[in-house]
């Protein structure tokens, strides 16, 4: 891994100018961003302030207001919302009040409607194989308000019908494998059924699949009930403890028959 070349300290103010022009040629920077670059070059604050003021006066370096306006114009033309603008300009060291003024100025001057930008971006997106969660995350990443994104998706004929990430996963799930996985965690039938339902997995054939698994010996819920009980130390000769053991096993989804047989062993 290559180490970054150390910055050569400035010996004169001309060196500071040279560094400033070098960084501005690479890309447009805010005053705060350029200041940080120059601080790495020299600890002479007077040189830094002189260079920054001079570059602003000569138009090489934009004021925060002008930088923000220019950024807002590009963001809106790229169909990005104000949340994106706020986040990015904050990172660049621009005061939030300056950012908000720039957003208001450009929006009023150019009659920008963020909801229209959002709807236009949504209309031009390829929604194939997207979940509604992914679409929501993508649109909010572009800086649109959550409430506006939800409303736009709700009004869009395709977006409104997109399945959730959980539903897509559920549609691909093999119910037998899911049952076996939960059974290995020593969960009883009622808890397994509830958890599959919570995961949006189709449980219409649940009882039939459970019966097959029990019949071929793939799962023995009586054995699992005993194994679950063995994880706790209940004194089954004590009626109070026995009641606690019953409640414990029942809460993990085992049936009355399975629990009674386990507690009688």
N, C-alpha and C positions, 0 to 999 in steps of 0.2 A: 504493500500500500504506500503510495507516494505521500510524503508530508508536504503541507502547503509552504510555499516559499515565504520566508519572513519578510515583512514589510520594511523597506529601507527608510529609516527615519529622515524626515525633511530637514535640510540644513538651512534652507532659505524659504521665503514665502513663495518664490517661483516654483519650488518643488511641490508646495501645497496646491498651487494652481494646476500644475501638471497632473497631479493625482486626481484633482476634481474633474478636469476635462477627460481624463482616462475613464473614470467611472460614469460620467455622463454620456460618453460616446457608446459605452456598452449598453446602456438602457436609460430611459427616463427615470429619474429618482426624485423623491420628496426631499425637502430640506433636512428632515430628521435622518433619512437614510444616508444622504451625502455627508452630513455632519459625523455620523458614526464611522464612515469610511476615513474621513480626515483625522478624526481622533486617533485612529490607528497609525496615522502617518506622523502626527506631531502632538505634543502636549502644550503647544503655544496657542492658547485660546484666542489671543488677539489676531494671529494669522488666520485662524479658522473663521472667525467672525468677519474679518475683512474680505476674505475670499468669497464667503457665502453672500454677503451683502452686495458685493461687486457683481457676482454672477447673476443674482436676482435682478439687479438694476439694468444689466446688459441683456437680459432676456434668455440667458443660457440655462438658468435654473428657475422653474416656475414657483410662484408663491403657493402656499398650501391651498388657497382658494382656487387658483387657476388649475393647479394639478388635479384637485378634486373634481372641478367642473369637467375637465377633459376626460377623467376616468369615468365619471357618471355617463357622459355622452357615449363613450365606447361600450360601457356595460349595457346601457339601454338598447343600443343598436345591435348588441349581441344577444338580446332577449334575456337579460339577467335582471333580477329584482333588487330592491333596495337593501335587503338583508345581506346579500352577497357584497354589495358596494360598501356597506358599513363595516363588515368584517375585514375586507381587504384593505380599506383605507386606514382603519384602526391599526392594523399590523404595520402599516407604513408610517405610523407616528402622527397621523393627522387628527386633530381634535374633533370629537363627535359633533359639536355644534357647527363646525365648518363643513363637515360631511353632510349633515342634514340640510344646511342652507344650500349646498350645491345640488343635492337631490331635488329639493323644492324648486330651485331656480330652473334647472333643466326640464323637469317635469312640466312646469307651468309654461315655459318658453316654447317647448316642442309639443305641448299637449300630449304628454306620455301617459298612457293608462296601463298600469302594471298588470291589471287583470287581462287586458287585451294582449299584452306581451306573453303572459302565461298561457292563455288559450291558444295563441298562435304557435308557441313552442310545442304545446301538447298536440295540436293538430298535425304538426310536421314530424312527430316522433314515430318510430317504428315500435309498436307495442307487442309485437309477436314474442311469445314466450316470457313476457314480463309478468311478475306478480304485482299486485296492487301495492305491496310494501315497497318493492324496488322502485316503482314509478313514483310513489310519494317521496321516497328518499332522494331520488334524482331531481325532482322538481324543487324540493326545499333546498337542496344543495345549490341550485341556481339562484337562490336568494329570495324566493317567493314566500309569502306568509303561509303558515300551516293552514289557517282557516280558508284562505283563497285556493290553496292547492286542493283541499278536500272538496270544496264546492266545484272547482273546475273538473275534477275527476268524476264527481257525482253526475255532472251535466253531460259528460262525454259518453257517447253510446258504447264505445269499446272499453274505455277505462273503467266505467262504472260496473262492468261485468267481469273485470279481471279477478282471478282467484287470489287469495292470500298465499304467502309463502308456505304457511302451515297447511293450507288446503292442497297445494301442489304436492307437497311432501306426503300428505295423507293419501292422495290418489295413487301415489306410486308404492305405498306401503303394502307389504305382504302381511295380512292379518295373523297368519299362523306364526310367522317369525316374531311378530310383535308380542303375541301371547306368550310364546316360549321365552322370550327375553325377559318379560315381566315376571313370569313364573320362576325363572332362575333367581330373581331378586326376592323370592319367597313372598310373593303377593298372591292373595286369594282371588277367586273369580270375580267377586263384586268390585273389588278395587281395580282389577285389570280392565274390566268392562268400562268402568268410569274413566280411567285414564285414557283408554283408546278413544272414547267419545270426546274427551277434552282435546285430544289431538286431531279431531275431526275425521278419524278413520271410520269407514263404514262398518257398523257392527250388526248389520242385519243377519249375518250368518254366524254370529258369535257363539250362540249355544250349540249349534251344529258342529262347529270347528272344535270347541272345547270337548264335546263328547267324543269326537274322533281321537283327539290327543290323549284323552283319558283311557279310551278303549285300547289304543295300540301301545299304551305304557309310556308315551313320550313325557307325560306329566302325571305325577301322583300328588294331588293336593293334600291328601292325608299325611304323606311323608313331609311335604313342605310345611304343613301346619306344625308338625312336631319339630322340624328344624327351626322354624320361627320361634317356637316356645323355648327351645334350647338356648336361644340367644339371651334369654332373661332368666333371672333367678327368683322364681316364685315358689313359695312354700305351699304346695298343693294340699297339704294336710290342714292348712289354715283356711277356713271358709272365706275370709275376707280376701286373702291372697288369691284364692281360686277364682273369686269373682273378678278380681283385677286381671287375672290371666285370661279369662273368658273375654272381657272387654278389649284387652290388648289384641287378641287373635281376631276378634270380630272386626276391629278397626282396620286390620290388614286384609280384610276381604274374605276371610274363611267362613264357611257355612256352619250352621249349628251342629250338623252331624259330624263334620270334620273336627270341630272344636271339642264336642262331647267325647268323641273317641280318643282324641289326643289327651284330654284331661283325665280320662279313666285309665290310661296306661300306667 
